[in-house]
Amino acid sequence: MKKNKKHLSRKGMGTVEIVIIIAVLVSLALIFRQGLVKYGNKIMDFCFDDSKITTAFG
């Protein structure tokens, strides 16, 4: 019995799927650019705020 060669394994992701995913992510980043920038700045200000540093020997 011969196996039908039309039924091929389609494991993994192809180039087209990767390009579509990247395009969707870039478009979402452009749409929500202002919100993302504000959120990033807020996180950076919180992480690098010198007023929150306490000295152990002070």
Distance bins in CASP14 RR format, pairs under 12 A and 6 or more apart:
PFRMAT RR
TARGET T0000
AUTHOR 0000-0000-0000
RMODE 2
METHOD distances of the structure
MODEL  1
3 9 0 0 0 0 0 1 0 0 0 0 0
10 17 0 0 0 0 0 1 0 0 0 0 0
12 18 0 0 0 0 0 1 0 0 0 0 0
13 19 0 0 0 0 0 1 0 0 0 0 0
13 20 0 0 0 0 1 0 0 0 0 0 0
13 21 0 0 0 0 1 0 0 0 0 0 0
13 22 0 0 0 0 0 1 0 0 0 0 0
14 20 0 0 0 0 1 0 0 0 0 0 0
14 21 0 0 0 0 0 1 0 0 0 0 0
15 21 0 0 0 0 0 1 0 0 0 0 0
15 22 0 0 0 0 0 1 0 0 0 0 0
16 22 0 0 0 0 0 1 0 0 0 0 0
16 23 0 0 0 0 0 1 0 0 0 0 0
17 23 0 0 0 0 0 1 0 0 0 0 0
17 24 0 0 0 0 0 1 0 0 0 0 0
18 24 0 0 0 0 0 1 0 0 0 0 0
18 25 0 0 0 0 0 1 0 0 0 0 0
19 25 0 0 0 0 0 1 0 0 0 0 0
19 26 0 0 0 0 0 1 0 0 0 0 0
20 26 0 0 0 0 0 1 0 0 0 0 0
20 27 0 0 0 0 0 1 0 0 0 0 0
21 27 0 0 0 0 0 1 0 0 0 0 0
21 28 0 0 0 0 0 1 0 0 0 0 0
22 28 0 0 0 0 0 1 0 0 0 0 0
22 29 0 0 0 0 0 1 0 0 0 0 0
23 29 0 0 0 0 0 1 0 0 0 0 0
23 30 0 0 0 0 0 1 0 0 0 0 0
24 30 0 0 0 0 0 1 0 0 0 0 0
24 31 0 0 0 0 0 1 0 0 0 0 0
25 31 0 0 0 0 0 1 0 0 0 0 0
25 32 0 0 0 0 0 1 0 0 0 0 0
25 36 0 0 0 0 0 1 0 0 0 0 0
26 32 0 0 0 0 0 1 0 0 0 0 0
26 33 0 0 0 0 0 1 0 0 0 0 0
27 33 0 0 0 0 0 1 0 0 0 0 0
28 35 0 0 0 0 0 1 0 0 0 0 0
28 36 0 0 0 0 1 0 0 0 0 0 0
29 35 0 0 0 0 0 1 0 0 0 0 0
29 36 1 0 0 1 0 0 0 0 0 0 0
29 37 0 0 0 0 0 1 0 0 0 0 0
30 36 0 0 0 0 1 0 0 0 0 0 0
30 37 0 0 0 0 0 1 0 0 0 0 0
32 38 0 0 0 0 0 1 0 0 0 0 0
32 39 0 0 0 0 1 0 0 0 0 0 0
32 40 0 0 0 0 0 1 0 0 0 0 0
33 39 0 0 0 0 0 1 0 0 0 0 0
33 40 0 0 0 0 0 1 0 0 0 0 0
34 40 0 0 0 0 0 1 0 0 0 0 0
34 41 0 0 0 0 0 1 0 0 0 0 0
35 41 0 0 0 0 1 0 0 0 0 0 0
35 42 0 0 0 0 1 0 0 0 0 0 0
35 43 0 0 0 0 0 1 0 0 0 0 0
36 42 0 0 0 0 0 1 0 0 0 0 0
36 43 0 0 0 0 0 1 0 0 0 0 0
37 43 0 0 0 0 0 1 0 0 0 0 0
37 44 0 0 0 0 0 1 0 0 0 0 0
38 44 0 0 0 0 0 1 0 0 0 0 0
38 45 0 0 0 0 0 1 0 0 0 0 0
39 45 0 0 0 0 0 1 0 0 0 0 0
39 46 0 0 0 0 0 1 0 0 0 0 0
40 46 0 0 0 0 1 0 0 0 0 0 0
40 47 0 0 0 0 1 0 0 0 0 0 0
40 48 0 0 0 0 0 1 0 0 0 0 0
41 47 0 0 0 0 0 1 0 0 0 0 0
41 48 0 0 0 0 0 1 0 0 0 0 0
42 48 0 0 0 0 0 1 0 0 0 0 0
42 49 0 0 0 0 0 1 0 0 0 0 0
43 49 0 0 0 0 0 1 0 0 0 0 0
45 51 0 0 0 0 0 1 0 0 0 0 0
45 52 0 0 0 0 0 1 0 0 0 0 0
46 52 0 0 0 0 1 0 0 0 0 0 0
47 53 0 0 0 0 0 1 0 0 0 0 0
END
